[in-house]
Amino acid sequence: MNINIRYIGMSFNEHLTDNVIRKLEELCEKYEIIRKAKILIKHKNTDASDYALCKIELHLPESRILAETLAENFDIAVEKTIRKLKIKLPNTGLSKSTSKNQSKFRESAI
């Protein structure tokens, strides 16, 4: 899977990058149909307070899925955005990946 992370209004954050990549790789293990992920991490500053925006767009073979979250910090924004994607993925009509053991079993059973 190709992962592209863009930071706006803030500098590169290694901890956050590692966290996003780890969570996306876990999601990719479950859904091999994911080909590409575009991530936008943005620091939003308003008069009242600061916010963290996480926006993730997943590219699938025949569609795209988008989720975003505005939260009080980046870790929460990433976690909630990934959770939204996990809810949306089963509704794409595309199947989950099968484990290697299941694939081998099916081949030998045929």
C-alpha positions in Angstrom: 0.0 0.0 0.0 1.2 3.5 -0.8 0.8 5.9 2.1 1.1 9.7 1.6 1.0 11.9 4.8 0.8 15.7 4.6 1.1 18.0 7.5 -0.5 21.5 7.4 0.1 24.2 10.0 2.6 22.1 11.9 6.0 20.4 11.4 6.7 16.7 10.7 5.9 14.6 13.8 7.6 11.2 13.8 5.4 9.7 16.7 2.3 10.7 14.8 3.5 9.4 11.5 4.5 6.0 13.0 1.1 5.8 14.8 -0.8 6.5 11.6 1.3 4.0 9.5 0.9 1.3 12.1 -2.8 1.7 12.3 -3.2 1.7 8.5 -1.0 -1.4 8.1 -3.2 -3.2 10.6 -6.3 -2.1 8.6 -4.5 -3.3 5.3 -3.9 -6.7 6.8 -7.6 -7.1 7.3 -8.6 -5.4 3.9 -6.0 -6.2 1.2 -8.2 -4.2 -1.2 -6.7 -1.0 0.1 -4.3 0.3 -2.5 -3.4 3.8 -1.3 -4.0 6.1 1.6 -3.8 9.9 1.6 -3.6 11.4 5.1 -4.0 15.0 6.0 -2.9 16.1 9.5 -3.8 19.7 10.2 -3.4 22.0 13.2 -6.4 24.3 13.4 -6.1 27.4 15.5 -9.3 29.3 16.4 -9.7 32.2 18.8 -11.1 29.9 21.4 -8.8 26.9 21.2 -6.5 24.7 19.1 -7.8 21.6 17.3 -6.3 18.6 15.5 -7.8 17.5 12.2 -7.1 14.1 10.7 -8.5 13.3 7.3 -7.9 9.9 5.6 -8.8 8.9 2.1 -8.5 5.3 1.2 -8.2 4.2 -2.5 -9.8 0.9 -3.3 -10.0 -0.8 -6.7 -13.3 0.7 -7.7 -14.0 3.4 -5.1 -12.6 5.7 -2.4 -13.5 6.0 1.2 -13.1 9.2 3.2 -13.2 9.9 6.9 -12.2 12.8 9.0 -12.2 13.9 12.6 -11.7 17.2 14.4 -10.5 16.5 18.0 -8.6 18.1 20.9 -5.4 16.3 20.0 -3.8 14.4 17.1 -3.8 10.9 18.7 -7.5 11.1 19.3 -8.2 12.5 15.8 -6.3 9.6 14.2 -8.0 7.0 16.4 -11.5 8.2 15.7 -10.8 8.6 12.0 -9.5 5.0 11.7 -12.6 3.8 13.6 -14.8 5.6 11.1 -13.0 3.9 8.2 -13.4 0.5 9.9 -17.2 1.1 10.0 -17.3 2.2 6.3 -15.1 -0.5 4.8 -17.5 -3.5 5.3 -20.2 -1.4 3.5 -18.2 -1.1 0.3 -19.4 -4.4 -0.9 -15.8 -5.5 -1.4 -14.8 -8.5 0.7 -12.3 -8.7 3.4 -9.0 -10.4 2.7 -8.6 -14.1 3.6 -5.8 -15.3 5.7 -3.1 -17.3 4.1 -4.2 -20.4 6.0 -7.8 -20.1 4.6 -6.5 -19.6 1.1 -4.2 -22.7 1.3 -7.1 -24.8 2.7 -9.4 -23.7 -0.1 -6.8 -24.6 -2.7 -6.2 -28.1 -1.2 -10.0 -28.7 -0.9 -10.6 -28.1 -4.6 
